[in-house]
Amino acid sequence: MGTEDVRTKRAAIVSMLHPRGIPSLWCPPITHYDASGKIDLARSRAHLARIIPYAPCLLIPGSTGDGWEMGEAETETMLRDLLPIVGSLGGKVLVGALHPSASAARRAMESRMDLALETAGSRIRAESLLGDPLKSAAACAKAGIAGFAVCAPAGVDLTQEQIGAALSGILDMGLPTAVYQLPQVTKNEIEPETFALLVAYYPNLYLFKDTSGLDHVALADIERGGVFFARGAEGDFSRWISRSASPEGAAAEHRYDGFLLSSANVFAKDLAEIIEAARNGEQARADLISGKIDRVVAAVFAEAAKLPFGNAFSNANRALEWAMSIGDGSVELPPPRTHCGEKLPASLLHFAAAALASEGMKAVYS
């Protein structure tokens, strides 16, 4: 298949998954737990209802949503519960298949595709879709999912040939796929040349998320082939968003088409404003909002990193979302519970509320 054929087929896949175009803002939602450690569906629905109008595609489970900590049964229960809720709110799920090995990722993708199809009431099985990108995309669209997110295999000593071969084995399945650059966990990076080879061959690779903060792929002179580039690193939001709404414009500027950010759990509306302002030529407004979020996120993430348990991204966003959720104080919420069972300390909740208040943002912890 020639490069143009791949690009044409990729465009067809994207149009099935996202008829109105790929959203510029995506979110990996935190997972809400009740006192027994089960998914708190009421809290989840309320939270997702605030996110989806601005970030309609959700990575579940992502790192922020405890994707690396959950077992398979726990993940399946969460997806079975949340897929209908997200769909009822007008959103879609990018299903996380975050595993340290390609073989585990492939097994997870197939089983979670079956789960999504079953939840949507379809009798189709994933096995019948494998190897057919267009048929897979159509089935995903009907099931209310935007595909699957995968990482490079974990290993500090892996060569680019090994990383490329592992990702090729995943992409050979034909399912719509987002490749997630996550060196904080995988201990390696997908180099630009390796990524470019995958883009040129696999039309079902349609989204790239980079949370490294190094941006090597975005800054490289490679052919993006219509792949949507989403930045996952926090900070400098107004600097990194492309002034153009087209992938070609983003490539020319060495910027990103959009964001897939843990901070969208709290600042979805504000981040959407940054994107809109930047694309309308209102750079001063974009910079102003960006600066406020930058300062809050940096301070609370640093404070959350001091905790001896949990994921700092999850813990920081849980604290900030809790502070936002108490609104006018009429609702009393218990301290958020983490995946390991520990609750966030009052000191972090106070800190998050104070950080929001320092920037004039809604925060009424009392």
NUKOLMAR-696039 format. One record per residue (C-alpha): residue number from 0; residue in three letters; y, z, x negated. Coordinates in nm, 4 decimals, always signed. Layout:
{atom NUM, ALA, {Y, Z, X}};
...
This chain:
{atom 0, MET, {+0.0000, +0.0000, +0.0000}};
{atom 1, GLY, {+0.3383, -0.1057, -0.1441}};
{atom 2, THR, {+0.6345, +0.1272, -0.1815}};
{atom 3, GLU, {+0.8193, -0.0278, +0.1121}};
{atom 4, ASP, {+0.5073, -0.0038, +0.3291}};
{atom 5, VAL, {+0.4808, +0.3654, +0.2444}};
{atom 6, ARG, {+0.8467, +0.4180, +0.3284}};
{atom 7, THR, {+0.8109, +0.2316, +0.6598}};
{atom 8, LYS, {+0.5044, +0.4306, +0.7574}};
{atom 9, ARG, {+0.6790, +0.7552, +0.6563}};
{atom 10, ALA, {+0.9713, +0.6648, +0.8846}};
{atom 11, ALA, {+0.7259, +0.6034, +1.1696}};
{atom 12, ILE, {+0.5638, +0.9433, +1.1112}};
{atom 13, VAL, {+0.9022, +1.1169, +1.1078}};
{atom 14, SER, {+1.0086, +0.9461, +1.4306}};
{atom 15, MET, {+0.6957, +1.0770, +1.6045}};
{atom 16, LEU, {+0.7400, +1.4319, +1.4761}};
{atom 17, HIS, {+1.1200, +1.4418, +1.5111}};
{atom 18, PRO, {+1.2399, +1.1837, +1.7664}};
{atom 19, ARG, {+1.5995, +1.3084, +1.7313}};
{atom 20, GLY, {+1.5849, +1.3175, +1.3534}};
{atom 21, ILE, {+1.4753, +1.5909, +1.1149}};
{atom 22, PRO, {+1.6796, +1.9075, +1.1757}};
{atom 23, SER, {+1.9105, +2.0060, +0.8909}};
{atom 24, LEU, {+1.8222, +2.3759, +0.9146}};
{atom 25, TRP, {+1.4731, +2.5286, +0.9171}};
{atom 26, CYS, {+1.3642, +2.8930, +0.9114}};
{atom 27, PRO, {+1.0571, +3.0899, +0.7933}};
{atom 28, PRO, {+1.0779, +3.3739, +1.0487}};
{atom 29, ILE, {+0.9974, +3.7323, +0.9613}};
{atom 30, THR, {+0.6964, +3.8766, +1.1401}};
{atom 31, HIS, {+0.7629, +4.1631, +1.3797}};
{atom 32, TYR, {+0.4957, +4.4337, +1.4031}};
{atom 33, ASP, {+0.4522, +4.7016, +1.6646}};
{atom 34, ALA, {+0.3537, +5.0619, +1.5899}};
{atom 35, SER, {-0.0143, +4.9657, +1.5667}};
{atom 36, GLY, {+0.0478, +4.6797, +1.3231}};
{atom 37, LYS, {-0.0055, +4.4000, +1.5768}};
{atom 38, ILE, {+0.2465, +4.1198, +1.6320}};
{atom 39, ASP, {+0.5281, +4.2474, +1.8549}};
{atom 40, LEU, {+0.5573, +3.9518, +2.0916}};
{atom 41, ALA, {+0.8620, +4.0777, +2.2813}};
{atom 42, ARG, {+1.0612, +4.1292, +1.9608}};
{atom 43, SER, {+0.9354, +3.7987, +1.8283}};
{atom 44, ARG, {+1.0464, +3.6076, +2.1367}};
{atom 45, ALA, {+1.3919, +3.7683, +2.1335}};
{atom 46, HIS, {+1.4352, +3.6929, +1.7639}};
{atom 47, LEU, {+1.3113, +3.3334, +1.7861}};
{atom 48, ALA, {+1.5374, +3.2682, +2.0848}};
{atom 49, ARG, {+1.8353, +3.3438, +1.8596}};
{atom 50, ILE, {+1.7134, +3.1194, +1.5773}};
{atom 51, ILE, {+1.5811, +2.8088, +1.7509}};
{atom 52, PRO, {+1.9114, +2.6726, +1.8902}};
{atom 53, TYR, {+2.0285, +2.6324, +1.5287}};
{atom 54, ALA, {+1.7008, +2.6049, +1.3334}};
{atom 55, PRO, {+1.4484, +2.4485, +1.5720}};
{atom 56, CYS, {+1.1664, +2.4097, +1.3185}};
{atom 57, LEU, {+0.9971, +2.7263, +1.1978}};
{atom 58, LEU, {+0.7630, +2.7698, +0.9013}};
{atom 59, ILE, {+0.4896, +3.0044, +1.0282}};
{atom 60, PRO, {+0.3625, +3.1800, +0.8305}};
{atom 61, GLY, {+0.5887, +3.1389, +0.5294}};
{atom 62, SER, {+0.6372, +3.3769, +0.2394}};
{atom 63, THR, {+0.9090, +3.5569, +0.4369}};
{atom 64, GLY, {+0.6676, +3.5942, +0.7284}};
{atom 65, ASP, {+0.3970, +3.7546, +0.5093}};
{atom 66, GLY, {+0.1989, +3.4328, +0.4722}};
{atom 67, TRP, {+0.0584, +3.5370, +0.1348}};
{atom 68, GLU, {-0.0460, +3.8816, +0.2580}};
{atom 69, MET, {-0.2209, +3.7827, +0.5813}};
{atom 70, GLY, {-0.5897, +3.7133, +0.6113}};
{atom 71, GLU, {-0.7223, +3.4099, +0.7948}};
{atom 72, ALA, {-0.8063, +3.5924, +1.1189}};
{atom 73, GLU, {-0.4646, +3.7575, +1.1246}};
{atom 74, THR, {-0.2891, +3.4250, +1.0656}};
{atom 75, GLU, {-0.4860, +3.2547, +1.3412}};
{atom 76, THR, {-0.4024, +3.5311, +1.5872}};
{atom 77, MET, {-0.0341, +3.5001, +1.5020}};
{atom 78, LEU, {-0.0326, +3.1215, +1.5424}};
{atom 79, ARG, {-0.2226, +3.1418, +1.8707}};
{atom 80, ASP, {+0.0368, +3.3888, +2.0015}};
{atom 81, LEU, {+0.3517, +3.2272, +1.8641}};
{atom 82, LEU, {+0.2879, +2.8540, +1.9135}};
{atom 83, PRO, {+0.3362, +2.8755, +2.2941}};
{atom 84, ILE, {+0.6443, +3.0967, +2.2539}};
{atom 85, VAL, {+0.8095, +2.8593, +2.0068}};
{atom 86, GLY, {+0.7280, +2.5613, +2.2289}};
{atom 87, SER, {+0.8691, +2.7321, +2.5385}};
{atom 88, LEU, {+1.1956, +2.7905, +2.3485}};
{atom 89, GLY, {+1.2233, +2.4240, +2.2493}};
{atom 90, GLY, {+1.1123, +2.4643, +1.8882}};
{atom 91, LYS, {+0.8326, +2.3360, +1.6657}};
{atom 92, VAL, {+0.6144, +2.5039, +1.4067}};
{atom 93, LEU, {+0.5585, +2.3851, +1.0519}};
{atom 94, VAL, {+0.2226, +2.5525, +0.9945}};
{atom 95, GLY, {+0.1968, +2.7339, +0.6639}};
{atom 96, ALA, {-0.1170, +2.6751, +0.4577}};
{atom 97, LEU, {-0.0011, +2.8687, +0.1533}};
{atom 98, HIS, {-0.3015, +2.9262, -0.0695}};
{atom 99, PRO, {-0.3541, +2.9500, -0.4458}};
{atom 100, SER, {-0.6123, +2.6709, -0.4451}};
{atom 101, ALA, {-0.6119, +2.3216, -0.2972}};
{atom 102, SER, {-0.9578, +2.3680, -0.1455}};
{atom 103, ALA, {-0.8423, +2.6782, +0.0438}};
{atom 104, ALA, {-0.5309, +2.4937, +0.1618}};
{atom 105, ARG, {-0.7408, +2.2033, +0.2922}};
{atom 106, ARG, {-0.9730, +2.4366, +0.4834}};
{atom 107, ALA, {-0.6756, +2.6203, +0.6311}};
{atom 108, MET, {-0.5058, +2.2973, +0.7367}};
{atom 109, GLU, {-0.8114, +2.1691, +0.9185}};
{atom 110, SER, {-0.8852, +2.4973, +1.0957}};
{atom 111, ARG, {-0.5196, +2.5524, +1.1908}};
{atom 112, MET, {-0.4928, +2.1951, +1.3166}};
{atom 113, ASP, {-0.7890, +2.2661, +1.5423}};
{atom 114, LEU, {-0.6209, +2.5850, +1.6590}};
{atom 115, ALA, {-0.2933, +2.4054, +1.7380}};
{atom 116, LEU, {-0.4758, +2.1329, +1.9301}};
{atom 117, GLU, {-0.6800, +2.3877, +2.1239}};
{atom 118, THR, {-0.3692, +2.5947, +2.2048}};
{atom 119, ALA, {-0.2015, +2.2790, +2.3364}};
{atom 120, GLY, {-0.5004, +2.2072, +2.5605}};
{atom 121, SER, {-0.6238, +1.9058, +2.3636}};
{atom 122, ARG, {-0.9917, +1.8201, +2.3214}};
{atom 123, ILE, {-0.9235, +1.6292, +1.9992}};
{atom 124, ARG, {-1.0646, +1.7798, +1.6818}};
{atom 125, ALA, {-0.8940, +1.7684, +1.3433}};
{atom 126, GLU, {-1.1978, +1.6029, +1.1894}};
{atom 127, SER, {-1.1314, +1.2872, +1.3922}};
{atom 128, LEU, {-0.7753, +1.2644, +1.2584}};
{atom 129, LEU, {-0.8346, +1.3045, +0.8881}};
{atom 130, GLY, {-0.7354, +1.0074, +0.6744}};
{atom 131, ASP, {-0.5188, +0.8516, +0.9468}};
{atom 132, PRO, {-0.1524, +0.9564, +0.8973}};
{atom 133, LEU, {-0.0167, +0.7885, +1.2105}};
{atom 134, LYS, {-0.2862, +0.9244, +1.4394}};
{atom 135, SER, {-0.2449, +1.2698, +1.2829}};
{atom 136, ALA, {+0.1320, +1.2621, +1.3342}};
{atom 137, ALA, {+0.0920, +1.1678, +1.6997}};
{atom 138, ALA, {-0.1537, +1.4541, +1.7521}};
{atom 139, CYS, {+0.0772, +1.7015, +1.5771}};
{atom 140, ALA, {+0.3692, +1.5931, +1.7936}};
{atom 141, LYS, {+0.1666, +1.6538, +2.1104}};
{atom 142, ALA, {+0.0561, +1.9944, +1.9804}};
{atom 143, GLY, {+0.4154, +2.1016, +1.9115}};
{atom 144, ILE, {+0.3785, +2.1252, +1.5356}};
{atom 145, ALA, {+0.5775, +1.9548, +1.2614}};
{atom 146, GLY, {+0.2885, +1.9381, +1.0161}};
{atom 147, PHE, {+0.1747, +2.1666, +0.7374}};
{atom 148, ALA, {+0.3385, +2.3305, +0.4362}};
{atom 149, VAL, {+0.1451, +2.3584, +0.1100}};
{atom 150, CYS, {+0.2188, +2.4692, -0.2463}};
{atom 151, ALA, {+0.0974, +2.3538, -0.5816}};
{atom 152, PRO, {-0.2211, +2.5333, -0.6893}};
{atom 153, ALA, {-0.1513, +2.8603, -0.8676}};
{atom 154, GLY, {-0.1859, +2.8808, -1.2449}};
{atom 155, VAL, {+0.0581, +2.9077, -1.5314}};
{atom 156, ASP, {-0.1530, +2.6819, -1.7570}};
{atom 157, LEU, {-0.2111, +2.3962, -1.5112}};
{atom 158, THR, {-0.1111, +2.0515, -1.6360}};
{atom 159, GLN, {+0.0899, +1.8089, -1.4280}};
{atom 160, GLU, {-0.2228, +1.5941, -1.3965}};
{atom 161, GLN, {-0.4101, +1.8890, -1.2448}};
{atom 162, ILE, {-0.1231, +1.9762, -1.0106}};
{atom 163, GLY, {-0.0886, +1.6139, -0.9010}};
{atom 164, ALA, {-0.4636, +1.5781, -0.8429}};
{atom 165, ALA, {-0.4757, +1.8969, -0.6362}};
{atom 166, LEU, {-0.1853, +1.7868, -0.4161}};
{atom 167, SER, {-0.3363, +1.4385, -0.3836}};
{atom 168, GLY, {-0.6559, +1.5953, -0.2511}};
{atom 169, ILE, {-0.4510, +1.7700, +0.0157}};
{atom 170, LEU, {-0.2426, +1.4651, +0.1035}};
{atom 171, ASP, {-0.5560, +1.2493, +0.1288}};
{atom 172, MET, {-0.6277, +1.4356, +0.4530}};
{atom 173, GLY, {-0.3478, +1.2322, +0.6138}};
{atom 174, LEU, {-0.1895, +1.5250, +0.7978}};
{atom 175, PRO, {+0.1933, +1.5414, +0.7996}};
{atom 176, THR, {+0.2772, +1.7548, +0.4997}};
{atom 177, ALA, {+0.5670, +1.9415, +0.3429}};
{atom 178, VAL, {+0.5278, +2.0211, -0.0263}};
{atom 179, TYR, {+0.6740, +2.3585, -0.1187}};
{atom 180, GLN, {+0.7985, +2.4254, -0.4739}};
{atom 181, LEU, {+0.7345, +2.7981, -0.5161}};
{atom 182, PRO, {+0.7074, +2.8853, -0.8874}};
{atom 183, GLN, {+0.7741, +3.2523, -0.8118}};
{atom 184, VAL, {+0.4189, +3.2616, -0.6730}};
{atom 185, THR, {+0.2359, +2.9631, -0.8247}};
{atom 186, LYS, {+0.3706, +3.0254, -1.1796}};
{atom 187, ASN, {+0.4225, +2.6531, -1.2335}};
{atom 188, GLU, {+0.6483, +2.3698, -1.1209}};
{atom 189, ILE, {+0.5842, +2.0267, -0.9791}};
{atom 190, GLU, {+0.7792, +1.8070, -1.2193}};
{atom 191, PRO, {+0.9973, +1.5229, -1.0853}};
{atom 192, GLU, {+0.7704, +1.2477, -1.2196}};
{atom 193, THR, {+0.4641, +1.4075, -1.0577}};
{atom 194, PHE, {+0.6444, +1.4382, -0.7270}};
{atom 195, ALA, {+0.7706, +1.0783, -0.7448}};
{atom 196, LEU, {+0.4131, +0.9510, -0.7804}};
{atom 197, LEU, {+0.3085, +1.1419, -0.4680}};
{atom 198, VAL, {+0.6099, +1.0116, -0.2736}};
{atom 199, ALA, {+0.5267, +0.6523, -0.3687}};
{atom 200, TYR, {+0.1673, +0.6793, -0.2479}};
{atom 201, TYR, {+0.1531, +0.9162, +0.0494}};
{atom 202, PRO, {+0.3556, +0.8369, +0.3657}};
{atom 203, ASN, {+0.2442, +1.1654, +0.5244}};
{atom 204, LEU, {+0.4439, +1.3530, +0.2579}};
{atom 205, TYR, {+0.7758, +1.3694, +0.4410}};
{atom 206, LEU, {+0.9435, +1.6961, +0.3390}};
{atom 207, PHE, {+1.0025, +1.8763, +0.0109}};
{atom 208, LYS, {+1.1173, +2.2370, -0.0068}};
{atom 209, ASP, {+1.2361, +2.3826, -0.3372}};
{atom 210, THR, {+1.2873, +2.7570, -0.3574}};
{atom 211, SER, {+1.2912, +2.7746, -0.7384}};
{atom 212, GLY, {+1.6692, +2.7838, -0.7717}};
{atom 213, LEU, {+1.6322, +2.5409, -1.0625}};
{atom 214, ASP, {+1.6483, +2.2231, -0.8505}};
{atom 215, HIS, {+1.4814, +2.0057, -1.1117}};
{atom 216, VAL, {+1.3436, +1.7559, -0.8591}};
{atom 217, ALA, {+1.6682, +1.7246, -0.6635}};
{atom 218, LEU, {+1.8680, +1.6714, -0.9817}};
{atom 219, ALA, {+1.6300, +1.4078, -1.1196}};
{atom 220, ASP, {+1.6833, +1.0344, -1.0856}};
{atom 221, ILE, {+1.3683, +0.9624, -0.8865}};
{atom 222, GLU, {+1.3037, +0.7515, -0.5798}};
{atom 223, ARG, {+1.2875, +0.9894, -0.2843}};
{atom 224, GLY, {+1.1481, +0.7255, -0.0498}};
{atom 225, GLY, {+1.3023, +0.8773, +0.2622}};
{atom 226, VAL, {+1.1484, +1.2223, +0.2011}};
{atom 227, PHE, {+1.3641, +1.5017, +0.3439}};
{atom 228, PHE, {+1.4770, +1.7479, +0.0767}};
{atom 229, ALA, {+1.5257, +2.1081, +0.1923}};
{atom 230, ARG, {+1.6603, +2.3790, -0.0380}};
{atom 231, GLY, {+1.4893, +2.7147, -0.0062}};
{atom 232, ALA, {+1.6801, +2.9101, -0.2697}};
{atom 233, GLU, {+1.9456, +3.1431, -0.1371}};
{atom 234, GLY, {+2.3123, +3.1141, -0.2361}};
{atom 235, ASP, {+2.5681, +2.8407, -0.3038}};
{atom 236, PHE, {+2.4956, +2.6958, +0.0405}};
{atom 237, SER, {+2.8098, +2.4842, +0.0672}};
{atom 238, ARG, {+2.7581, +2.3458, -0.2814}};
{atom 239, TRP, {+2.4057, +2.2178, -0.2264}};
{atom 240, ILE, {+2.4233, +2.0571, +0.1176}};
{atom 241, SER, {+2.4729, +1.6812, +0.1085}};
{atom 242, ARG, {+2.8002, +1.5512, +0.2501}};
{atom 243, SER, {+2.5960, +1.2663, +0.3976}};
{atom 244, ALA, {+2.3483, +1.2982, +0.6829}};
{atom 245, SER, {+2.1237, +1.0279, +0.5314}};
{atom 246, PRO, {+1.8495, +1.0868, +0.2710}};
{atom 247, GLU, {+2.0011, +0.8086, +0.0607}};
{atom 248, GLY, {+2.3329, +0.9910, +0.0540}};
{atom 249, ALA, {+2.1684, +1.3172, -0.0470}};
{atom 250, ALA, {+1.9784, +1.1412, -0.3258}};
{atom 251, ALA, {+2.2957, +0.9799, -0.4594}};
{atom 252, GLU, {+2.4688, +1.3184, -0.4651}};
{atom 253, HIS, {+2.1666, +1.5029, -0.6120}};
{atom 254, ARG, {+2.1888, +1.7445, -0.3221}};
{atom 255, TYR, {+1.9716, +1.8428, -0.0286}};
{atom 256, ASP, {+1.9410, +1.7004, +0.3224}};
{atom 257, GLY, {+1.9142, +2.0504, +0.4636}};
{atom 258, PHE, {+1.7942, +2.4056, +0.4166}};
{atom 259, LEU, {+1.4744, +2.5996, +0.4828}};
{atom 260, LEU, {+1.6011, +2.9514, +0.4272}};
{atom 261, SER, {+1.4818, +3.3051, +0.4863}};
{atom 262, SER, {+1.8441, +3.4035, +0.5553}};
{atom 263, ALA, {+1.8326, +3.1803, +0.8647}};
{atom 264, ASN, {+1.6530, +3.4752, +1.0245}};
{atom 265, VAL, {+1.9950, +3.6376, +1.0443}};
{atom 266, PHE, {+2.2546, +3.3699, +0.9741}};
{atom 267, ALA, {+2.1178, +3.0606, +1.1515}};
{atom 268, LYS, {+2.4403, +2.9978, +1.3417}};
{atom 269, ASP, {+2.6543, +3.0496, +1.0312}};
{atom 270, LEU, {+2.4365, +2.8237, +0.8149}};
{atom 271, ALA, {+2.4499, +2.5527, +1.0808}};
{atom 272, GLU, {+2.8294, +2.5865, +1.0708}};
{atom 273, ILE, {+2.8299, +2.5381, +0.6942}};
{atom 274, ILE, {+2.6316, +2.2154, +0.7287}};
{atom 275, GLU, {+2.8570, +2.0879, +1.0073}};
{atom 276, ALA, {+3.1765, +2.1763, +0.8197}};
{atom 277, ALA, {+3.0591, +2.0138, +0.4959}};
{atom 278, ARG, {+2.9655, +1.6925, +0.6766}};
{atom 279, ASN, {+3.2983, +1.6886, +0.8621}};
{atom 280, GLY, {+3.4903, +1.7119, +0.5374}};
{atom 281, GLU, {+3.5968, +2.0738, +0.6030}};
{atom 282, GLN, {+3.4984, +2.2026, +0.2620}};
{atom 283, ALA, {+3.7254, +2.5071, +0.2684}};
{atom 284, ARG, {+3.5640, +2.6300, +0.5914}};
{atom 285, ALA, {+3.2152, +2.5636, +0.4545}};
{atom 286, ASP, {+3.2981, +2.7545, +0.1351}};
{atom 287, LEU, {+3.4447, +3.0494, +0.3266}};
{atom 288, ILE, {+3.1355, +3.1005, +0.5434}};
{atom 289, SER, {+2.9054, +3.0336, +0.2483}};
{atom 290, GLY, {+3.0785, +3.2982, +0.0381}};
{atom 291, LYS, {+3.0361, +3.5654, +0.3051}};
{atom 292, ILE, {+2.6647, +3.4988, +0.3461}};
{atom 293, ASP, {+2.6184, +3.4742, -0.0331}};
{atom 294, ARG, {+2.7619, +3.8200, -0.0878}};
{atom 295, VAL, {+2.5664, +3.9878, +0.1926}};
{atom 296, VAL, {+2.2368, +3.8246, +0.0987}};
{atom 297, ALA, {+2.2717, +3.8947, -0.2744}};
{atom 298, ALA, {+2.3562, +4.2617, -0.2170}};
{atom 299, VAL, {+2.0841, +4.3333, +0.0392}};
{atom 300, PHE, {+1.8149, +4.1390, -0.1467}};
{atom 301, ALA, {+1.8919, +4.3357, -0.4636}};
{atom 302, GLU, {+1.8681, +4.6612, -0.2701}};
{atom 303, ALA, {+1.5438, +4.5556, -0.0969}};
{atom 304, ALA, {+1.3893, +4.4631, -0.4322}};
{atom 305, LYS, {+1.3958, +4.8325, -0.5258}};
{atom 306, LEU, {+1.1342, +4.9181, -0.2646}};
{atom 307, PRO, {+0.7853, +4.9785, -0.4068}};
{atom 308, PHE, {+0.6187, +4.7893, -0.1220}};
{atom 309, GLY, {+0.6421, +4.4555, +0.0533}};
{atom 310, ASN, {+0.8217, +4.1299, -0.0147}};
{atom 311, ALA, {+1.1924, +4.1594, -0.0998}};
{atom 312, PHE, {+1.2773, +3.8486, +0.1055}};
{atom 313, SER, {+1.0949, +3.9897, +0.4072}};
{atom 314, ASN, {+1.2328, +4.3392, +0.3658}};
{atom 315, ALA, {+1.5933, +4.2245, +0.3221}};
{atom 316, ASN, {+1.5793, +4.0021, +0.6277}};
{atom 317, ARG, {+1.4063, +4.2691, +0.8340}};
{atom 318, ALA, {+1.6860, +4.5106, +0.7500}};
{atom 319, LEU, {+1.9615, +4.2597, +0.8268}};
{atom 320, GLU, {+1.7959, +4.1365, +1.1474}};
{atom 321, TRP, {+1.7515, +4.4969, +1.2599}};
{atom 322, ALA, {+2.1219, +4.5674, +1.2009}};
{atom 323, MET, {+2.2202, +4.2560, +1.3952}};
{atom 324, SER, {+1.9754, +4.3267, +1.6785}};
{atom 325, ILE, {+2.1095, +4.6662, +1.7745}};
{atom 326, GLY, {+2.4229, +4.4906, +1.8992}};
{atom 327, ASP, {+2.6526, +4.7312, +2.0798}};
{atom 328, GLY, {+2.4166, +5.0223, +2.0236}};
{atom 329, SER, {+2.2736, +5.0127, +2.3768}};
{atom 330, VAL, {+1.9232, +4.9392, +2.2443}};
{atom 331, GLU, {+1.7491, +5.1840, +2.0156}};
{atom 332, LEU, {+1.5087, +5.0117, +1.7786}};
{atom 333, PRO, {+1.2646, +5.1925, +1.5509}};
{atom 334, PRO, {+1.2811, +5.1101, +1.1788}};
{atom 335, PRO, {+1.1016, +4.7814, +1.1097}};
{atom 336, ARG, {+0.7385, +4.8072, +1.0043}};
{atom 337, THR, {+0.6151, +4.5927, +0.7137}};
{atom 338, HIS, {+0.2801, +4.4203, +0.6784}};
{atom 339, CYS, {+0.1383, +4.7013, +0.4651}};
{atom 340, GLY, {+0.2259, +4.9567, +0.7338}};
{atom 341, GLU, {+0.5261, +5.1138, +0.5614}};
{atom 342, LYS, {+0.8539, +5.1313, +0.7529}};
{atom 343, LEU, {+1.1844, +5.0328, +0.5995}};
{atom 344, PRO, {+1.3804, +5.3406, +0.4909}};
{atom 345, ALA, {+1.7008, +5.4384, +0.6680}};
{atom 346, SER, {+1.8863, +5.3964, +0.3390}};
{atom 347, LEU, {+1.8152, +5.0209, +0.3345}};
{atom 348, LEU, {+1.9078, +4.9835, +0.7016}};
{atom 349, HIS, {+2.2385, +5.1638, +0.6396}};
{atom 350, PHE, {+2.3005, +4.9445, +0.3354}};
{atom 351, ALA, {+2.2363, +4.6214, +0.5309}};
{atom 352, ALA, {+2.4677, +4.7262, +0.8126}};
{atom 353, ALA, {+2.7409, +4.8188, +0.5658}};
{atom 354, ALA, {+2.7047, +4.4861, +0.3828}};
{atom 355, LEU, {+2.7502, +4.2970, +0.7093}};
{atom 356, ALA, {+3.0474, +4.5105, +0.8073}};
{atom 357, SER, {+3.2130, +4.4525, +0.4696}};
{atom 358, GLU, {+3.2316, +4.0807, +0.5504}};
{atom 359, GLY, {+3.3487, +4.1358, +0.9078}};
{atom 360, MET, {+3.0123, +4.0409, +1.0502}};
{atom 361, LYS, {+2.8446, +4.2042, +1.3472}};
{atom 362, ALA, {+2.6925, +4.5331, +1.2351}};
{atom 363, VAL, {+2.7020, +4.8493, +1.4432}};
{atom 364, TYR, {+2.4323, +5.0728, +1.2997}};
{atom 365, SER, {+2.4895, +5.4300, +1.4101}};
